[in-house]
């Protein structure tokens, strides 16, 4: 008997399933009663952490997928009796949050610089307290069973201390340093940003060709006294420092090491040999601006330029400033890099001056009459980086920033994945992981913002940094007389979130929580943050704690639009998960996400499927109402009840098999297999067959088994559909001290009864075959037909003799005779090894039915042939819209299957 379950009395369900009626009520009950992390001090721990969403964020469809999968896992492990901890919290989101507050200020005709840094940060904290909880409320609507009592924020005092300690420790270990390098610079926000905050957009632009004269009378092997360079960014020539040619390019070997002149600035620099220059591309010559291009930066270093020597021609706002050599003409100073507000920028003026000087090589086209037309540039579509928040073109900009030695920190995670300490699921992502980690670049961790973890570094008058936890410690290092100024920058939010698996548990303090729940057991993450977050947690976790943060990393795909396109606001194809919850309920959306999550594949949004899973919930609701109306209430035992009847033994065996299949799928992190396992058991085995088979036979044994089987369904389905299952659980019996969320995972303590399984599966096969045949031949489903089985198997004879009433009710066969069938038209159906002949004389017009079937098969054959021709036409497959090709394939599959069905129907008629 279950302890504390109470009686099996039930409370009657309403006639219709209304998700909105139950979701808010049950979530509040779970949270208010501390059921997301019940007190289980001696239980085996199971720990996951959610990727902390931005405090400014709201729930999008990617969050819905990510958090659904995590909730499925945590509810499953909680049901299995573990001390299941799902760490929840939000990220302070430096840029995003500062922008939100600054926009609010702009609306009031105010701005950040009207305040001191401390006062502005205070205003951000005020905003956080008033408006920063949107996404956490929305996660509750999804049903996420997180431990809200321990909700974290990356700017909480204990977390901030962990961040600062990490910076100081890495600095003292020689793994953080200050360096001058190129960064992604957002000229609107005036800060460095990470690669993840850069969006590449195809923009219509130009490809300009220019002549740069060689100095001192030098000529190429072809006798030319100039080199031709081409660029999509002519304004950067104000900071050119070299021209590169390929070392094996015979055309230019004679000029390597010679001087060349930049016409506008008069700057004299070298022709350098570097494999970056592609002899097959354009002239094979590339102008090198190491202070404003990532590739050129590397060429410049190989050419011997130290970063401090590289020229910078732009200020923080993208306006032209004087280079260190003073060679930029005054007329360019102060110009914006691009044309804006109708005013020409540096790009336009550079092109105009090069044209006036005779160094622009025009692009020639021909008009309709064949006349040559000159253009300044060749039109090009250029992949251009934009800041995802500033919305302007990113400028590679040479600045002093703080960097983490990612190459050193990456070594331990690389080995951990290689030796199996960390398993990446699906394994196909390992190649990408190794490729990035083995070629990792220094990690820029400083940001020019006010909101965030301020870098714990102080500078003396000579610019020497002193890194310490407090200003007092820095002063002690610098000496009493030194005047110190604190670094204005804050840390990249990925730096702080890299500590999430352990700093949320109290690290660096040696807390009981940290001891028990670190390492975590699993991380579920989108593949798009594999390097920005997942890999960095590996690096920081292994360096700071000596342990991998988790043994398994599961990477899911993206949720795409129905046509497979990536969702974006500009395309207008973004799906709002809250709208889907309003329409179909959280359970339906959750089940869709789980059932469609197939390892290594993206999910195509399909609202019809979400609606289908709402129908699935309704079917379970109605099945429970049916059970209640027939005196079937809650089970009173974990173990399966004793059963003597084949149908009850069969459903117990089905529970056993479903449980094992579900556990295997969860162990393999096959969410689709797990969801589909429980779906087919509920819909096909329990609702469609078991309930049908027991109708009219509600004895004590059957009521006990049916109530027990329904309970097992509610427990196994709960991780996927928590709301409806908890509601049905509560209505099936009076067990307030034993809510479903903390119930015990099924333990049937029973085996599959092979004999009972064979009998019921045979009965189901016969019923299915008869129903299919009737449908194919246009016979009314309720029509009762005679059937003959001249040579029955022992199993067939036993089932027919013991289940005549069920066969008549379900298969509508009566009588069934074990003798030869009379002559005449008949259809044949099979169950197991048994063949049944069902006479059709007088049931249908045989010839008319043959004619109908033949005509339908002819139409499908014609259509299939036409579609096959289109699909084998390379022009159609390659040039047609993907959705048109996909539809053609689906139609071909439909007609091919229809031909086989019609053939079978004709064969039945003889």
ABEGO torsion letter per residue (X at the ends): XBBGAEBABBBBBBABBBAAAAAAAAAAAAAAAGAABBBBAABBBBBBBBBBBBAABBBBAAAAAAAAAAAAAAAAAAAAGBBBBBBBEBBAGAAAAAAAAAAAAAAAGBBAAABBAAAAAAAAAAAAAAAAAAAAAAAAAAGBBBBAAABBBAABAAAAAAAAAAAAAAAAAGABBBBBBBBBBBAAAGBBBBAAABBBBBBBBBBBBBBBBBBGGBBBAAGBABBBBBBABAAAAAABABBBBBAABAAAAAABGBBBBBAAAGBBBBBBBBAABBAABEAGBBBBBAAABAAAAAAAAAAGBBAAABBBABBAAGBBBBBAAGABBAAABGBBABBBGGBBBAAAAAAAAAAAAGABBBBBBBBAAGBBBBBABBBBBBBBBBBAAAGBBBBBBBBBBBBBBAAAAAAAAAAAAAAGABBBOBAAAAAAAAAAAAABBBBBABBBBABEBBBBBBBBAAGBBBBBABAAAAAAAAEAABBBBBBABBBBAAAAAAAAAAAAAGOABBBAAAAAAOBBABBBBBAAAAAAAAAAAAAAAAAAAGBBABABBBBBBBBBBAAGBBBBAAAGABBBAAAAAAAAEAAAAAAAAAAABBBGBBBBBBAAAAAAAAAAAAAAAAAAAAAAAAGBBBBABABBBBBABAAAAAAAAAAAAAAAAAAAAAAAGBAAAAAAAAAAAAAAAAAAAAAAAABGBBBAAAAAAAAAAAAAAAAAAAAABAAAAAAAAAAABBBAABBAAABBBBBAGBBBBAAAAAAAAAAAAAAAAAAAAAAAAGBBAABBBBBBBABBBAAAAAAAAAAAAAAAAAAGBOBBBBBBBBBEBBBBBBBEABBBBBBABGABBAAAAAAAAAAAAAAAAAAAAAAAAAAABAAAAAABBAAAAAAAAAAAAAAAAAAAAAAAAAAAAX
